[in-house]
Structure formats: structure tokens, C-alpha cells
Amino acid sequence: MHKGVGAIHYQRERCQGCLSCMVACAQQKSATNDITQSRIRILMDEVSGAFEVVLCLQCSDPGCVGTCPSGALTKNGETGVIEWDDRRCVGCLLCTVGCAYAGIVYEAEVGHVIKCDICAGRPACSAACAHNALALGTV
Amino acid sequence: MQESKYLVVGSSHAALQAIIAIRKRDVDGSLTVLTREPRLPYSPTILPYIVSSQKQPDDISLCDEAHFARNNVTLVRGTTVTAVQPDTKIVRTGSGDEWRYDRLLLATGASPATPPIPGLREVPFHVLRTMNDAIELRDALRHAASAVVIGGGLCAMHAVESMAKAGITVTVVEICDRILRECASPRAGEMIARSFMAEGIEIRTNRSPVAVAREAGKYVVTLNDGATIVADLLMVAAGVKPVTDYLVGSGVKVNRGIVVDELMRTSEPGIWAAGDVAETPGFWGGGVVNGILPGAAAQGRTAGANMADGNGTERYAGAIPLNTYHFFGHHLISVGINQPPSEVAGFEIHEDADDDGYIYRQIMLQEGRLVGISTIDDVFDAGIMKHIILGRIDLSPVKAAFLARPREAGRLLMSQMWR
């Protein structure tokens, strides 16, 4: 069975909400400073002031893979990353039904789904975080 | 006589998810998949993309032979199951083989329903359920100038779009008052219908065909209002019915589909069912033949887990509608119900449509809880909304934020729920 490795681990107590991770991700993945293109999203609960993260968890038993009708999503048994193949994707968005975490989401700007791929083991978000709130971990 | 501890009949989403769930719990119990399909597993949902030639039949397999080998699963293709004997735990196939099982999963899917229209059974017509159907329809589009499509559901409208894009003049005949009832509210359905009509497609609702004939190489479809439609191509997409013919006399209880409980158990010990063939408990009660991909995957997972464990820890939350639909560059997403049942009070409907900008959003609440959300070109995270519905999350404390920005509010709720 699949190994549950490869997800980026978020340490809430260290996060300052600076959004450097989102800028770094958007630059890395979409060559833009537009943070809507970031695969990692830091949210703030305006009532409590607490930060929350929305990110692909690279699940060991991924719902998105199970609801993809075109075989465009696969769990890499070596790296643990759930890989999206744009050549196979038909844009049906059923993967977004299968994911309970908004780890794979449709972005109208680019016209397809986007998700975290941990930047081949060197995540830009983690490198950009001055507070060490993001690190590759095992789930 | 061949034997397999786990015997799975069918090879689409429910079956494939069941295999994964079984292997997670039992790595070496013998596991065999019997499928009528000669091809590698594929999804019926992909077929419209074959018809449109956007994808080729060999490009969209859900997995390959290596996947089965890796999971120590024997895949037997091109085999139809003809009988099940629960007392002796034997399955018989069309080629005369017998398989003895300890635990059996029936994931035989559905096949197109043929409406009782006089003359229909006497003529050839297109349907869209298998890869062969898709290839035949794709090839037929190259030679047709006109088409009539009976049915106005998702399968029909997907095919209609491909036909129109191939330059074919299309007429849709829908017996109900609107197309896409299963996934669109009346207002959303109207907006979608307008998109199709703008492309020159004719949609005749509240009409039913009363006769079908073939004259001089053309189809002649007569409607109940006396009108006739003449076309080169006829497609029937008037719903599907679960494939259960092999269960006659088996004792396995079949209503509209194979009746299962929340553990996906059928009425017979040692037999589970999942996917489009199953009639499962509905989230809001009753028995539901859901016939949608995410439901099939969830049911397969549940069935597989319970087949391997037997301790009943994995329970199916109950069927709710879950649909995504892409048409002429627009996205409809619909989770939960899109119209309140007429006999039930207490629904709160927030509908917001911009006809010119082509944006639509409907959020339906009942006693502060989400029961349905659907949008056109206002994409939200369907999986999160599904969990908000299934978890019966009280949205009262965040109602204003949720109604104003459901996607952001949903993400915040999810993140807090799963922390």
C-alpha cells in the first residue's frame, strides 16, 4: 500500500500570518505574485484571530484519486505525493468532490484544478517561512 | 471450480475502491475481479469525452494490469456473471465457469433504460454507457447532419453538446418540464437551457415520444403534441437501471437496485453491493439509487472495509446528490438538494442570479444547516460542502459570512473541524 509521506506540516503556533508562504508558492508554481494562485492558503478566523491552513494533505487513502474519472490523479508510491497529470485531466472537477480539505481546487484564472506537489521535495513555502511554521513531514 | 476469498464483480469506481479498502486490511487473502468489460477499467463518466474526441479510449484507463498485480488481485476480463447462489457461495459465469467465494461484492453498475415507446425496440439507436457505445456514437457523429436525443439529463446533455460542436442540428425531447432536473434548480436549469439554445440546439420539454420509426434511412420521432422530428441519428438517454438480471431466483433482495444497509450488506450473508447497482440508505431517509461517481467510490470503500474487517466500523453516511457539470465553457456544481421537497416546510433558500453575467448561486438551509448548494461559474469546494451537509454542521454562528462568501467560510469551517 501507499506510504503516507510527503505532506507539508503546518505548525499553527509558529505562524504569524505574514503570507510569505503564499507569495512564494504563487511565484514558484504560477510565476505570479497573485496569492490566489498559491497551493497553500493561510486563513484567519476574524472572530478568534486564529490562523488556519488549507493545503493538500497528500492523503494515504486519497478521495480525489478515487473520484477522478480519467486517471489524472495518482498517488506516487515512492514520494507519497498525489500527482496531477494535466494531459489526462478533463476538467470535470469531480476530484474536488472527493477531497474534504480543499486540497485540490479549481482556479478560474488558469482554468483547471491546482494542488500542492511539495515542489519535488523542496517546498518553496517552507523555504520562505521565516518562522519555521512549515516543514515536510510524515502523516 | 475456482475459488477466491474475495470475489468482486465489476471493475469501475466501486470495485476499484473496494479492492483498495480490502487490501488495506487483508494483504494476502485471494482477491479476484470478474468484469464483463474486455478493456482495462474505465469510468462511465469519461465517455462523453470520448464522444467529443477530447480523449482516446486507451488514454483514460483508471489503472493498468500492474496495479492489479501490485495488489495481488486477479483480473478476469470479458466475463459476465449469470447466476449467484448464496447458499453454496457459488457464482456462475456466461462461459460456464464456477467461482466459489467467501465474500462477494456485486458492483455490476447500470445499463441504459429503454423507455416503452412504440417502435423503439425495432430500430437501432445510440446509448452512452460503455466504451463501445462511446466509440460508436463518436464515429456516427462524423456522418450525421441531424440528431434527436430522447432525455435531458446529464448524459444526454453532454452528448448533445458534442453533437452540436460537430455541426449537427440537435433536438432534445424531455418528458419533464425542464432539463437536468437531477442536478440543477429550475432557475439554473433555465440558464443552462439558454446556453444550449444559443448554440442552435432545440429543447422540447413537457413532450414525450409516442412513436419511433425508420423511413428512407431517417428516424421519424412522433411526439405527444403531434409534432414529428426527422433526423439521421437517434440517441436514447432516458436514465439507467441497475444491472441485476443475474440475481433472479438468488434470494438477494432487489428493489429498484440491490438493497443494502449502511455497511453495504445485501439481504444475503456474505454478499455486499456498491455503486450504481446498489440501493443505499439516503442521507435524508428512504432508499436511493444514486448513480453518481463519488457515491460509487464511497460505497465501494465502505463495502471493501466491511468485507475485510467484518466489524462494521465503516459506515456509509447516506446518499446525497453530488454533481459537477461542464458545458460550453461554464461550470455547474451542485451538492445536496436543489429544490425543497414540496411536503416539507422550514427551508430557507438564498438564490442569487446574474443572468447577463451568467453567474448563479443557490444556498439552501434547513434549521440553520446546509442541505444544498449549487452554483454556475462561482466555483466552490464541493468536498467541503459535502462534509458540512453530512456532518449536519450548525451554520447559525457563521451564517452571514457563509451566505456572503461560501467558499472562504467553508474552508475556515473545514480547517477548524479537522484540526
Interface residues (C-beta under 8 A of the other chain):
Chain A: M1 R12 R41 L43 D45 E52 V53 V54 D61 G63 G66 T67 P69 S70 G71 R88 V90 G91 C92 L93 L94 T96 V97 G98 C99 A100 Y101 A102 V105 Y106 A108
Chain B: H13 L16 Q17 I20 R23 K24 V27 S43 P44 T45 I46 Y49 Q54 K55 D59 I60 S61 L62 C63 L293 P294 A297 R301 L322 T324 H326 H331 I333 V335 D377 V379 D381 A382 G383 I384 K386 H387 E408 G410 R411 L412 M414 S415 Q416 W418 R419
